[in-house]
């Protein structure tokens, strides 16, 4: 594992040892509030350290999935609120300074009106994407009840599956991170490239628009 993963693992283990199951809720809330603390560490460690290592039966994984989903919901609602009540007014007033126009905000609104339910659910089953979907959902002000319900329903199987994998792998649960890395890194790179592509395109549009508005040179006076 990398040095960062080692430190995250140590932090999670210390938290579980100190407070047990509430630590799962806290860490999964952090992961869902646009802070990249990977659930691929949080939930498998819970399945091993809080269930199998304590001699508990596999039925306790249902509780692990529940705590993970509750934490996801808490963090997602925080990120949604930040997008709706801070990010939205900020972008409406200052969006032009970060190359986001009112028409693009309207496009985001239409996207979440048409596809928000699928996005809120499916994104919870994807590495990387699941961490950041709540903020744009809040900016677009997707229906809050549907957002919360679909977030919980999508987060539960993800949390349960990771906890179950940690339980089955036992003390070798860390192999999961090795298996997820080939997926997570390309997804993160694609997201970064998408952001760079968007701002590159917007800069070209701004420059082209400024060029069209530039005053024509004055004609020389006729002799």
PyMOL CGO cylinders between C-alpha atoms (Angstrom):
from pymol import cmd
from pymol.cgo import CYLINDER

trace = [
    CYLINDER, 0.00, 0.00, 0.00, 1.03, 3.62, -0.49, 0.3, 1, 1, 1, 1, 1, 1,
    CYLINDER, 1.03, 3.62, -0.49, 1.98, 5.86, 2.40, 0.3, 1, 1, 1, 1, 1, 1,
    CYLINDER, 1.98, 5.86, 2.40, -1.35, 7.68, 2.18, 0.3, 1, 1, 1, 1, 1, 1,
    CYLINDER, -1.35, 7.68, 2.18, -3.31, 4.43, 2.29, 0.3, 1, 1, 1, 1, 1, 1,
    CYLINDER, -3.31, 4.43, 2.29, -1.25, 3.29, 5.27, 0.3, 1, 1, 1, 1, 1, 1,
    CYLINDER, -1.25, 3.29, 5.27, -2.12, 6.45, 7.19, 0.3, 1, 1, 1, 1, 1, 1,
    CYLINDER, -2.12, 6.45, 7.19, -5.81, 6.20, 6.30, 0.3, 1, 1, 1, 1, 1, 1,
    CYLINDER, -5.81, 6.20, 6.30, -5.84, 2.58, 7.40, 0.3, 1, 1, 1, 1, 1, 1,
    CYLINDER, -5.84, 2.58, 7.40, -4.18, 3.44, 10.70, 0.3, 1, 1, 1, 1, 1, 1,
    CYLINDER, -4.18, 3.44, 10.70, -6.66, 6.26, 11.30, 0.3, 1, 1, 1, 1, 1, 1,
    CYLINDER, -6.66, 6.26, 11.30, -9.64, 4.00, 10.58, 0.3, 1, 1, 1, 1, 1, 1,
    CYLINDER, -9.64, 4.00, 10.58, -8.33, 1.20, 12.75, 0.3, 1, 1, 1, 1, 1, 1,
    CYLINDER, -8.33, 1.20, 12.75, -7.67, 3.58, 15.67, 0.3, 1, 1, 1, 1, 1, 1,
    CYLINDER, -7.67, 3.58, 15.67, -11.16, 5.05, 15.35, 0.3, 1, 1, 1, 1, 1, 1,
    CYLINDER, -11.16, 5.05, 15.35, -12.81, 1.62, 15.28, 0.3, 1, 1, 1, 1, 1, 1,
    CYLINDER, -12.81, 1.62, 15.28, -10.82, 0.55, 18.29, 0.3, 1, 1, 1, 1, 1, 1,
    CYLINDER, -10.82, 0.55, 18.29, -11.84, 3.69, 20.18, 0.3, 1, 1, 1, 1, 1, 1,
    CYLINDER, -11.84, 3.69, 20.18, -15.57, 3.94, 19.43, 0.3, 1, 1, 1, 1, 1, 1,
    CYLINDER, -15.57, 3.94, 19.43, -16.57, 0.92, 17.33, 0.3, 1, 1, 1, 1, 1, 1,
    CYLINDER, -16.57, 0.92, 17.33, -19.54, 1.16, 14.97, 0.3, 1, 1, 1, 1, 1, 1,
    CYLINDER, -19.54, 1.16, 14.97, -20.01, 4.95, 15.20, 0.3, 1, 1, 1, 1, 1, 1,
    CYLINDER, -20.01, 4.95, 15.20, -16.58, 5.16, 13.59, 0.3, 1, 1, 1, 1, 1, 1,
    CYLINDER, -16.58, 5.16, 13.59, -18.04, 3.55, 10.46, 0.3, 1, 1, 1, 1, 1, 1,
    CYLINDER, -18.04, 3.55, 10.46, -20.76, 6.21, 10.31, 0.3, 1, 1, 1, 1, 1, 1,
    CYLINDER, -20.76, 6.21, 10.31, -18.23, 9.01, 10.79, 0.3, 1, 1, 1, 1, 1, 1,
    CYLINDER, -18.23, 9.01, 10.79, -15.80, 7.77, 8.16, 0.3, 1, 1, 1, 1, 1, 1,
    CYLINDER, -15.80, 7.77, 8.16, -18.47, 7.00, 5.58, 0.3, 1, 1, 1, 1, 1, 1,
    CYLINDER, -18.47, 7.00, 5.58, -19.96, 10.46, 6.16, 0.3, 1, 1, 1, 1, 1, 1,
    CYLINDER, -19.96, 10.46, 6.16, -16.54, 11.96, 5.48, 0.3, 1, 1, 1, 1, 1, 1,
    CYLINDER, -16.54, 11.96, 5.48, -16.19, 9.87, 2.32, 0.3, 1, 1, 1, 1, 1, 1,
    CYLINDER, -16.19, 9.87, 2.32, -19.56, 11.09, 1.02, 0.3, 1, 1, 1, 1, 1, 1,
    CYLINDER, -19.56, 11.09, 1.02, -18.93, 14.76, 1.81, 0.3, 1, 1, 1, 1, 1, 1,
    CYLINDER, -18.93, 14.76, 1.81, -16.54, 15.15, -1.15, 0.3, 1, 1, 1, 1, 1, 1,
    CYLINDER, -16.54, 15.15, -1.15, -13.52, 14.17, 0.97, 0.3, 1, 1, 1, 1, 1, 1,
    CYLINDER, -13.52, 14.17, 0.97, -11.67, 11.25, -0.65, 0.3, 1, 1, 1, 1, 1, 1,
    CYLINDER, -11.67, 11.25, -0.65, -11.41, 8.84, 2.29, 0.3, 1, 1, 1, 1, 1, 1,
    CYLINDER, -11.41, 8.84, 2.29, -12.08, 5.62, 0.33, 0.3, 1, 1, 1, 1, 1, 1,
    CYLINDER, -12.08, 5.62, 0.33, -14.89, 3.35, 1.37, 0.3, 1, 1, 1, 1, 1, 1,
    CYLINDER, -14.89, 3.35, 1.37, -12.67, 0.59, -0.02, 0.3, 1, 1, 1, 1, 1, 1,
    CYLINDER, -12.67, 0.59, -0.02, -10.71, 1.01, 3.22, 0.3, 1, 1, 1, 1, 1, 1,
    CYLINDER, -10.71, 1.01, 3.22, -13.56, 1.86, 5.58, 0.3, 1, 1, 1, 1, 1, 1,
    CYLINDER, -13.56, 1.86, 5.58, -16.02, -0.97, 4.95, 0.3, 1, 1, 1, 1, 1, 1,
    CYLINDER, -16.02, -0.97, 4.95, -13.73, -4.00, 4.38, 0.3, 1, 1, 1, 1, 1, 1,
    CYLINDER, -13.73, -4.00, 4.38, -11.84, -3.08, 7.54, 0.3, 1, 1, 1, 1, 1, 1,
    CYLINDER, -11.84, -3.08, 7.54, -15.18, -2.95, 9.36, 0.3, 1, 1, 1, 1, 1, 1,
    CYLINDER, -15.18, -2.95, 9.36, -16.11, -6.40, 8.04, 0.3, 1, 1, 1, 1, 1, 1,
    CYLINDER, -16.11, -6.40, 8.04, -12.83, -7.78, 9.33, 0.3, 1, 1, 1, 1, 1, 1,
    CYLINDER, -12.83, -7.78, 9.33, -12.02, -5.77, 12.45, 0.3, 1, 1, 1, 1, 1, 1,
    CYLINDER, -12.02, -5.77, 12.45, -15.55, -5.17, 13.81, 0.3, 1, 1, 1, 1, 1, 1,
    CYLINDER, -15.55, -5.17, 13.81, -17.18, -8.46, 12.78, 0.3, 1, 1, 1, 1, 1, 1,
    CYLINDER, -17.18, -8.46, 12.78, -14.97, -11.45, 12.00, 0.3, 1, 1, 1, 1, 1, 1,
    CYLINDER, -14.97, -11.45, 12.00, -12.04, -10.52, 14.24, 0.3, 1, 1, 1, 1, 1, 1,
    CYLINDER, -12.04, -10.52, 14.24, -14.47, -10.19, 17.17, 0.3, 1, 1, 1, 1, 1, 1,
    CYLINDER, -14.47, -10.19, 17.17, -15.95, -13.63, 16.54, 0.3, 1, 1, 1, 1, 1, 1,
    CYLINDER, -15.95, -13.63, 16.54, -19.31, -12.31, 15.33, 0.3, 1, 1, 1, 1, 1, 1,
    CYLINDER, -19.31, -12.31, 15.33, -21.37, -14.16, 12.74, 0.3, 1, 1, 1, 1, 1, 1,
    CYLINDER, -21.37, -14.16, 12.74, -21.96, -13.05, 9.14, 0.3, 1, 1, 1, 1, 1, 1,
    CYLINDER, -21.96, -13.05, 9.14, -25.42, -11.75, 10.07, 0.3, 1, 1, 1, 1, 1, 1,
    CYLINDER, -25.42, -11.75, 10.07, -23.62, -8.79, 11.63, 0.3, 1, 1, 1, 1, 1, 1,
    CYLINDER, -23.62, -8.79, 11.63, -22.63, -7.71, 8.12, 0.3, 1, 1, 1, 1, 1, 1,
    CYLINDER, -22.63, -7.71, 8.12, -26.21, -6.50, 7.68, 0.3, 1, 1, 1, 1, 1, 1,
    CYLINDER, -26.21, -6.50, 7.68, -25.57, -4.06, 10.52, 0.3, 1, 1, 1, 1, 1, 1,
    CYLINDER, -25.57, -4.06, 10.52, -22.25, -3.05, 8.98, 0.3, 1, 1, 1, 1, 1, 1,
    CYLINDER, -22.25, -3.05, 8.98, -24.01, -2.26, 5.69, 0.3, 1, 1, 1, 1, 1, 1,
    CYLINDER, -24.01, -2.26, 5.69, -26.63, -0.25, 7.56, 0.3, 1, 1, 1, 1, 1, 1,
    CYLINDER, -26.63, -0.25, 7.56, -24.06, 1.85, 9.39, 0.3, 1, 1, 1, 1, 1, 1,
    CYLINDER, -24.06, 1.85, 9.39, -22.18, 2.43, 6.16, 0.3, 1, 1, 1, 1, 1, 1,
    CYLINDER, -22.18, 2.43, 6.16, -25.33, 3.53, 4.34, 0.3, 1, 1, 1, 1, 1, 1,
    CYLINDER, -25.33, 3.53, 4.34, -26.34, 5.85, 7.19, 0.3, 1, 1, 1, 1, 1, 1,
    CYLINDER, -26.34, 5.85, 7.19, -22.90, 7.45, 7.12, 0.3, 1, 1, 1, 1, 1, 1,
    CYLINDER, -22.90, 7.45, 7.12, -23.14, 7.85, 3.36, 0.3, 1, 1, 1, 1, 1, 1,
    CYLINDER, -23.14, 7.85, 3.36, -26.51, 9.51, 3.74, 0.3, 1, 1, 1, 1, 1, 1,
    CYLINDER, -26.51, 9.51, 3.74, -25.28, 11.96, 6.39, 0.3, 1, 1, 1, 1, 1, 1,
    CYLINDER, -25.28, 11.96, 6.39, -22.25, 13.00, 4.36, 0.3, 1, 1, 1, 1, 1, 1,
    CYLINDER, -22.25, 13.00, 4.36, -24.23, 13.21, 1.13, 0.3, 1, 1, 1, 1, 1, 1,
    CYLINDER, -24.23, 13.21, 1.13, -26.85, 15.46, 2.70, 0.3, 1, 1, 1, 1, 1, 1,
    CYLINDER, -26.85, 15.46, 2.70, -24.08, 17.76, 3.96, 0.3, 1, 1, 1, 1, 1, 1,
    CYLINDER, -24.08, 17.76, 3.96, -22.57, 17.97, 0.46, 0.3, 1, 1, 1, 1, 1, 1,
    CYLINDER, -22.57, 17.97, 0.46, -26.03, 18.42, -1.08, 0.3, 1, 1, 1, 1, 1, 1,
    CYLINDER, -26.03, 18.42, -1.08, -26.76, 21.27, 1.34, 0.3, 1, 1, 1, 1, 1, 1,
    CYLINDER, -26.76, 21.27, 1.34, -23.44, 22.94, 0.52, 0.3, 1, 1, 1, 1, 1, 1,
    CYLINDER, -23.44, 22.94, 0.52, -24.27, 22.76, -3.17, 0.3, 1, 1, 1, 1, 1, 1,
    CYLINDER, -24.27, 22.76, -3.17, -27.87, 23.97, -2.80, 0.3, 1, 1, 1, 1, 1, 1,
    CYLINDER, -27.87, 23.97, -2.80, -27.48, 26.75, -0.25, 0.3, 1, 1, 1, 1, 1, 1,
    CYLINDER, -27.48, 26.75, -0.25, -23.94, 27.95, -0.89, 0.3, 1, 1, 1, 1, 1, 1,
    CYLINDER, -23.94, 27.95, -0.89, -22.74, 26.62, -4.23, 0.3, 1, 1, 1, 1, 1, 1,
    CYLINDER, -22.74, 26.62, -4.23, -25.88, 27.54, -6.18, 0.3, 1, 1, 1, 1, 1, 1,
    CYLINDER, -25.88, 27.54, -6.18, -26.05, 31.22, -5.10, 0.3, 1, 1, 1, 1, 1, 1,
    CYLINDER, -26.05, 31.22, -5.10, -22.29, 31.52, -5.58, 0.3, 1, 1, 1, 1, 1, 1,
    CYLINDER, -22.29, 31.52, -5.58, -22.43, 30.17, -9.13, 0.3, 1, 1, 1, 1, 1, 1,
    CYLINDER, -22.43, 30.17, -9.13, -25.46, 32.28, -10.01, 0.3, 1, 1, 1, 1, 1, 1,
    CYLINDER, -25.46, 32.28, -10.01, -23.60, 35.40, -8.93, 0.3, 1, 1, 1, 1, 1, 1,
    CYLINDER, -23.60, 35.40, -8.93, -19.96, 34.63, -9.69, 0.3, 1, 1, 1, 1, 1, 1,
    CYLINDER, -19.96, 34.63, -9.69, -20.14, 31.66, -12.05, 0.3, 1, 1, 1, 1, 1, 1,
    CYLINDER, -20.14, 31.66, -12.05, -18.84, 33.69, -14.98, 0.3, 1, 1, 1, 1, 1, 1,
    CYLINDER, -18.84, 33.69, -14.98, -15.53, 34.05, -13.16, 0.3, 1, 1, 1, 1, 1, 1,
    CYLINDER, -15.53, 34.05, -13.16, -15.10, 30.26, -13.13, 0.3, 1, 1, 1, 1, 1, 1,
    CYLINDER, -15.10, 30.26, -13.13, -16.51, 29.93, -16.67, 0.3, 1, 1, 1, 1, 1, 1,
    CYLINDER, -16.51, 29.93, -16.67, -19.91, 28.56, -15.65, 0.3, 1, 1, 1, 1, 1, 1,
    CYLINDER, -19.91, 28.56, -15.65, -22.78, 30.40, -17.30, 0.3, 1, 1, 1, 1, 1, 1,
    CYLINDER, -22.78, 30.40, -17.30, -26.48, 30.54, -16.33, 0.3, 1, 1, 1, 1, 1, 1,
    CYLINDER, -26.48, 30.54, -16.33, -27.29, 28.42, -19.38, 0.3, 1, 1, 1, 1, 1, 1,
    CYLINDER, -27.29, 28.42, -19.38, -24.94, 25.71, -18.13, 0.3, 1, 1, 1, 1, 1, 1,
    CYLINDER, -24.94, 25.71, -18.13, -26.60, 25.80, -14.71, 0.3, 1, 1, 1, 1, 1, 1,
    CYLINDER, -26.60, 25.80, -14.71, -29.93, 25.38, -16.47, 0.3, 1, 1, 1, 1, 1, 1,
    CYLINDER, -29.93, 25.38, -16.47, -28.47, 22.42, -18.38, 0.3, 1, 1, 1, 1, 1, 1,
    CYLINDER, -28.47, 22.42, -18.38, -27.43, 20.82, -15.08, 0.3, 1, 1, 1, 1, 1, 1,
    CYLINDER, -27.43, 20.82, -15.08, -30.95, 21.40, -13.75, 0.3, 1, 1, 1, 1, 1, 1,
    CYLINDER, -30.95, 21.40, -13.75, -32.48, 19.65, -16.75, 0.3, 1, 1, 1, 1, 1, 1,
    CYLINDER, -32.48, 19.65, -16.75, -30.03, 16.75, -16.44, 0.3, 1, 1, 1, 1, 1, 1,
    CYLINDER, -30.03, 16.75, -16.44, -30.94, 16.09, -12.81, 0.3, 1, 1, 1, 1, 1, 1,
    CYLINDER, -30.94, 16.09, -12.81, -34.64, 16.50, -13.57, 0.3, 1, 1, 1, 1, 1, 1,
    CYLINDER, -34.64, 16.50, -13.57, -34.44, 13.83, -16.27, 0.3, 1, 1, 1, 1, 1, 1,
    CYLINDER, -34.44, 13.83, -16.27, -31.68, 11.54, -15.01, 0.3, 1, 1, 1, 1, 1, 1,
    CYLINDER, -31.68, 11.54, -15.01, -31.13, 12.52, -11.39, 0.3, 1, 1, 1, 1, 1, 1,
    CYLINDER, -31.13, 12.52, -11.39, -32.74, 9.41, -9.93, 0.3, 1, 1, 1, 1, 1, 1,
    CYLINDER, -32.74, 9.41, -9.93, -30.53, 7.07, -11.94, 0.3, 1, 1, 1, 1, 1, 1,
    CYLINDER, -30.53, 7.07, -11.94, -27.45, 9.20, -11.27, 0.3, 1, 1, 1, 1, 1, 1,
    CYLINDER, -27.45, 9.20, -11.27, -28.06, 9.33, -7.51, 0.3, 1, 1, 1, 1, 1, 1,
    CYLINDER, -28.06, 9.33, -7.51, -28.49, 5.56, -7.32, 0.3, 1, 1, 1, 1, 1, 1,
    CYLINDER, -28.49, 5.56, -7.32, -25.92, 4.26, -9.81, 0.3, 1, 1, 1, 1, 1, 1,
    CYLINDER, -25.92, 4.26, -9.81, -23.18, 6.66, -8.69, 0.3, 1, 1, 1, 1, 1, 1,
    CYLINDER, -23.18, 6.66, -8.69, -23.26, 5.03, -5.23, 0.3, 1, 1, 1, 1, 1, 1,
    CYLINDER, -23.26, 5.03, -5.23, -22.09, 1.80, -6.81, 0.3, 1, 1, 1, 1, 1, 1,
    CYLINDER, -22.09, 1.80, -6.81, -19.06, 3.36, -8.50, 0.3, 1, 1, 1, 1, 1, 1,
    CYLINDER, -19.06, 3.36, -8.50, -15.65, 4.14, -7.00, 0.3, 1, 1, 1, 1, 1, 1,
    CYLINDER, -15.65, 4.14, -7.00, -14.55, 7.81, -7.04, 0.3, 1, 1, 1, 1, 1, 1,
    CYLINDER, -14.55, 7.81, -7.04, -17.78, 9.09, -8.64, 0.3, 1, 1, 1, 1, 1, 1,
    CYLINDER, -17.78, 9.09, -8.64, -19.79, 8.25, -5.51, 0.3, 1, 1, 1, 1, 1, 1,
    CYLINDER, -19.79, 8.25, -5.51, -17.68, 10.68, -3.48, 0.3, 1, 1, 1, 1, 1, 1,
    CYLINDER, -17.68, 10.68, -3.48, -18.55, 13.74, -5.56, 0.3, 1, 1, 1, 1, 1, 1,
    CYLINDER, -18.55, 13.74, -5.56, -22.08, 13.29, -6.97, 0.3, 1, 1, 1, 1, 1, 1,
    CYLINDER, -22.08, 13.29, -6.97, -23.88, 14.98, -4.05, 0.3, 1, 1, 1, 1, 1, 1,
    CYLINDER, -23.88, 14.98, -4.05, -22.48, 18.46, -4.62, 0.3, 1, 1, 1, 1, 1, 1,
    CYLINDER, -22.48, 18.46, -4.62, -23.74, 18.86, -8.21, 0.3, 1, 1, 1, 1, 1, 1,
    CYLINDER, -23.74, 18.86, -8.21, -27.04, 17.27, -7.18, 0.3, 1, 1, 1, 1, 1, 1,
    CYLINDER, -27.04, 17.27, -7.18, -27.36, 20.04, -4.59, 0.3, 1, 1, 1, 1, 1, 1,
    CYLINDER, -27.36, 20.04, -4.59, -26.38, 22.76, -7.06, 0.3, 1, 1, 1, 1, 1, 1,
    CYLINDER, -26.38, 22.76, -7.06, -29.08, 21.48, -9.41, 0.3, 1, 1, 1, 1, 1, 1,
    CYLINDER, -29.08, 21.48, -9.41, -31.46, 21.22, -6.42, 0.3, 1, 1, 1, 1, 1, 1,
    CYLINDER, -31.46, 21.22, -6.42, -32.65, 17.72, -7.18, 0.3, 1, 1, 1, 1, 1, 1,
    CYLINDER, -32.65, 17.72, -7.18, -35.70, 16.72, -5.15, 0.3, 1, 1, 1, 1, 1, 1,
    CYLINDER, -35.70, 16.72, -5.15, -34.28, 16.24, -1.66, 0.3, 1, 1, 1, 1, 1, 1,
    CYLINDER, -34.28, 16.24, -1.66, -36.46, 13.31, -0.59, 0.3, 1, 1, 1, 1, 1, 1,
    CYLINDER, -36.46, 13.31, -0.59, -35.69, 11.32, -3.74, 0.3, 1, 1, 1, 1, 1, 1,
    CYLINDER, -35.69, 11.32, -3.74, -32.01, 12.17, -3.46, 0.3, 1, 1, 1, 1, 1, 1,
    CYLINDER, -32.01, 12.17, -3.46, -31.88, 10.95, 0.15, 0.3, 1, 1, 1, 1, 1, 1,
    CYLINDER, -31.88, 10.95, 0.15, -33.85, 7.78, -0.55, 0.3, 1, 1, 1, 1, 1, 1,
    CYLINDER, -33.85, 7.78, -0.55, -31.83, 6.78, -3.62, 0.3, 1, 1, 1, 1, 1, 1,
    CYLINDER, -31.83, 6.78, -3.62, -28.57, 7.64, -1.89, 0.3, 1, 1, 1, 1, 1, 1,
    CYLINDER, -28.57, 7.64, -1.89, -29.42, 5.28, 0.96, 0.3, 1, 1, 1, 1, 1, 1,
    CYLINDER, -29.42, 5.28, 0.96, -30.66, 2.52, -1.35, 0.3, 1, 1, 1, 1, 1, 1,
    CYLINDER, -30.66, 2.52, -1.35, -27.54, 2.72, -3.49, 0.3, 1, 1, 1, 1, 1, 1,
    CYLINDER, -27.54, 2.72, -3.49, -25.15, 2.99, -0.56, 0.3, 1, 1, 1, 1, 1, 1,
    CYLINDER, -25.15, 2.99, -0.56, -26.46, -0.04, 1.33, 0.3, 1, 1, 1, 1, 1, 1,
    CYLINDER, -26.46, -0.04, 1.33, -25.46, -2.77, -1.16, 0.3, 1, 1, 1, 1, 1, 1,
    CYLINDER, -25.46, -2.77, -1.16, -22.10, -1.07, -1.74, 0.3, 1, 1, 1, 1, 1, 1,
    CYLINDER, -22.10, -1.07, -1.74, -21.37, -0.92, 1.99, 0.3, 1, 1, 1, 1, 1, 1,
    CYLINDER, -21.37, -0.92, 1.99, -22.67, -4.45, 2.58, 0.3, 1, 1, 1, 1, 1, 1,
    CYLINDER, -22.67, -4.45, 2.58, -20.66, -5.89, -0.30, 0.3, 1, 1, 1, 1, 1, 1,
    CYLINDER, -20.66, -5.89, -0.30, -17.40, -4.29, 0.83, 0.3, 1, 1, 1, 1, 1, 1,
    CYLINDER, -17.40, -4.29, 0.83, -17.96, -5.35, 4.44, 0.3, 1, 1, 1, 1, 1, 1,
    CYLINDER, -17.96, -5.35, 4.44, -18.76, -8.87, 3.26, 0.3, 1, 1, 1, 1, 1, 1,
    CYLINDER, -18.76, -8.87, 3.26, -15.60, -9.00, 1.18, 0.3, 1, 1, 1, 1, 1, 1,
    CYLINDER, -15.60, -9.00, 1.18, -13.57, -7.90, 4.19, 0.3, 1, 1, 1, 1, 1, 1,
    CYLINDER, -13.57, -7.90, 4.19, -15.23, -10.58, 6.28, 0.3, 1, 1, 1, 1, 1, 1,
    CYLINDER, -15.23, -10.58, 6.28, -14.50, -13.32, 3.74, 0.3, 1, 1, 1, 1, 1, 1,
    CYLINDER, -14.50, -13.32, 3.74, -10.90, -12.27, 3.14, 0.3, 1, 1, 1, 1, 1, 1,
    CYLINDER, -10.90, -12.27, 3.14, -10.23, -11.91, 6.85, 0.3, 1, 1, 1, 1, 1, 1,
    CYLINDER, -10.23, -11.91, 6.85, -6.78, -10.62, 7.68, 0.3, 1, 1, 1, 1, 1, 1,
    CYLINDER, -6.78, -10.62, 7.68, -6.06, -10.42, 3.94, 0.3, 1, 1, 1, 1, 1, 1,
    CYLINDER, -6.06, -10.42, 3.94, -8.85, -7.88, 3.35, 0.3, 1, 1, 1, 1, 1, 1,
    CYLINDER, -8.85, -7.88, 3.35, -6.31, -5.30, 2.16, 0.3, 1, 1, 1, 1, 1, 1,
    CYLINDER, -6.31, -5.30, 2.16, -6.14, -7.18, -1.16, 0.3, 1, 1, 1, 1, 1, 1,
    CYLINDER, -6.14, -7.18, -1.16, -9.40, -5.43, -2.03, 0.3, 1, 1, 1, 1, 1, 1,
    CYLINDER, -9.40, -5.43, -2.03, -7.58, -2.13, -2.40, 0.3, 1, 1, 1, 1, 1, 1,
    CYLINDER, -7.58, -2.13, -2.40, -5.19, -3.75, -4.84, 0.3, 1, 1, 1, 1, 1, 1,
    CYLINDER, -5.19, -3.75, -4.84, -8.16, -5.01, -6.87, 0.3, 1, 1, 1, 1, 1, 1,
    CYLINDER, -8.16, -5.01, -6.87, -9.96, -1.65, -6.83, 0.3, 1, 1, 1, 1, 1, 1,
    CYLINDER, -9.96, -1.65, -6.83, -6.90, 0.44, -7.67, 0.3, 1, 1, 1, 1, 1, 1,
    CYLINDER, -6.90, 0.44, -7.67, -6.88, -0.45, -11.41, 0.3, 1, 1, 1, 1, 1, 1,
    CYLINDER, -6.88, -0.45, -11.41, -10.48, 0.81, -11.56, 0.3, 1, 1, 1, 1, 1, 1,
    CYLINDER, -10.48, 0.81, -11.56, -10.31, 3.78, -9.19, 0.3, 1, 1, 1, 1, 1, 1,
    CYLINDER, -10.31, 3.78, -9.19, -7.21, 5.40, -10.71, 0.3, 1, 1, 1, 1, 1, 1,
    CYLINDER, -7.21, 5.40, -10.71, -8.53, 5.46, -14.31, 0.3, 1, 1, 1, 1, 1, 1,
    CYLINDER, -8.53, 5.46, -14.31, -11.87, 6.83, -13.09, 0.3, 1, 1, 1, 1, 1, 1,
    CYLINDER, -11.87, 6.83, -13.09, -10.11, 9.59, -11.16, 0.3, 1, 1, 1, 1, 1, 1,
    CYLINDER, -10.11, 9.59, -11.16, -8.00, 10.37, -14.22, 0.3, 1, 1, 1, 1, 1, 1,
    CYLINDER, -8.00, 10.37, -14.22, -11.10, 10.49, -16.43, 0.3, 1, 1, 1, 1, 1, 1,
    CYLINDER, -11.10, 10.49, -16.43, -12.79, 12.91, -14.05, 0.3, 1, 1, 1, 1, 1, 1,
    CYLINDER, -12.79, 12.91, -14.05, -9.71, 15.14, -14.02, 0.3, 1, 1, 1, 1, 1, 1,
    CYLINDER, -9.71, 15.14, -14.02, -9.52, 15.05, -17.82, 0.3, 1, 1, 1, 1, 1, 1,
    CYLINDER, -9.52, 15.05, -17.82, -13.22, 15.89, -18.07, 0.3, 1, 1, 1, 1, 1, 1,
    CYLINDER, -13.22, 15.89, -18.07, -12.70, 18.96, -15.88, 0.3, 1, 1, 1, 1, 1, 1,
    CYLINDER, -12.70, 18.96, -15.88, -9.66, 20.04, -17.92, 0.3, 1, 1, 1, 1, 1, 1,
    CYLINDER, -9.66, 20.04, -17.92, -11.57, 19.49, -21.17, 0.3, 1, 1, 1, 1, 1, 1,
    CYLINDER, -11.57, 19.49, -21.17, -14.50, 21.55, -19.92, 0.3, 1, 1, 1, 1, 1, 1,
    CYLINDER, -14.50, 21.55, -19.92, -12.37, 24.52, -18.88, 0.3, 1, 1, 1, 1, 1, 1,
    CYLINDER, -12.37, 24.52, -18.88, -10.26, 24.28, -22.02, 0.3, 1, 1, 1, 1, 1, 1,
    CYLINDER, -10.26, 24.28, -22.02, -13.40, 24.43, -24.15, 0.3, 1, 1, 1, 1, 1, 1,
    CYLINDER, -13.40, 24.43, -24.15, -14.83, 27.31, -22.16, 0.3, 1, 1, 1, 1, 1, 1,
    CYLINDER, -14.83, 27.31, -22.16, -11.58, 29.29, -22.40, 0.3, 1, 1, 1, 1, 1, 1,
    CYLINDER, -11.58, 29.29, -22.40, -11.56, 28.87, -26.18, 0.3, 1, 1, 1, 1, 1, 1,
    CYLINDER, -11.56, 28.87, -26.18, -15.17, 30.08, -26.32, 0.3, 1, 1, 1, 1, 1, 1,
    CYLINDER, -15.17, 30.08, -26.32, -14.35, 33.12, -24.18, 0.3, 1, 1, 1, 1, 1, 1,
    CYLINDER, -14.35, 33.12, -24.18, -11.31, 33.99, -26.28, 0.3, 1, 1, 1, 1, 1, 1,
    CYLINDER, -11.31, 33.99, -26.28, -13.30, 33.58, -29.50, 0.3, 1, 1, 1, 1, 1, 1,
    CYLINDER, -13.30, 33.58, -29.50, -16.07, 35.75, -28.11, 0.3, 1, 1, 1, 1, 1, 1,
    CYLINDER, -16.07, 35.75, -28.11, -13.60, 38.45, -27.05, 0.3, 1, 1, 1, 1, 1, 1,
    CYLINDER, -13.60, 38.45, -27.05, -12.01, 38.32, -30.51, 0.3, 1, 1, 1, 1, 1, 1,
    CYLINDER, -12.01, 38.32, -30.51, -15.37, 38.94, -32.19, 0.3, 1, 1, 1, 1, 1, 1,
    CYLINDER, -15.37, 38.94, -32.19, -15.99, 41.92, -29.91, 0.3, 1, 1, 1, 1, 1, 1,
    CYLINDER, -15.99, 41.92, -29.91, -12.57, 43.51, -30.52, 0.3, 1, 1, 1, 1, 1, 1,
    CYLINDER, -12.57, 43.51, -30.52, -12.97, 46.87, -32.34, 0.3, 1, 1, 1, 1, 1, 1,
    CYLINDER, -12.97, 46.87, -32.34, -11.86, 46.94, -35.94, 0.3, 1, 1, 1, 1, 1, 1,
    CYLINDER, -11.86, 46.94, -35.94, -8.77, 49.09, -36.67, 0.3, 1, 1, 1, 1, 1, 1,
    CYLINDER, -8.77, 49.09, -36.67, -9.53, 52.57, -37.82, 0.3, 1, 1, 1, 1, 1, 1,
    CYLINDER, -9.53, 52.57, -37.82, -9.10, 53.21, -41.54, 0.3, 1, 1, 1, 1, 1, 1,
    CYLINDER, -9.10, 53.21, -41.54, -6.35, 55.55, -42.57, 0.3, 1, 1, 1, 1, 1, 1,
    CYLINDER, -6.35, 55.55, -42.57, -7.55, 58.96, -43.54, 0.3, 1, 1, 1, 1, 1, 1,
    CYLINDER, -7.55, 58.96, -43.54, -7.79, 59.42, -47.30, 0.3, 1, 1, 1, 1, 1, 1,
    CYLINDER, -7.79, 59.42, -47.30, -5.35, 61.87, -48.78, 0.3, 1, 1, 1, 1, 1, 1,
]
cmd.load_cgo(trace, "trace")
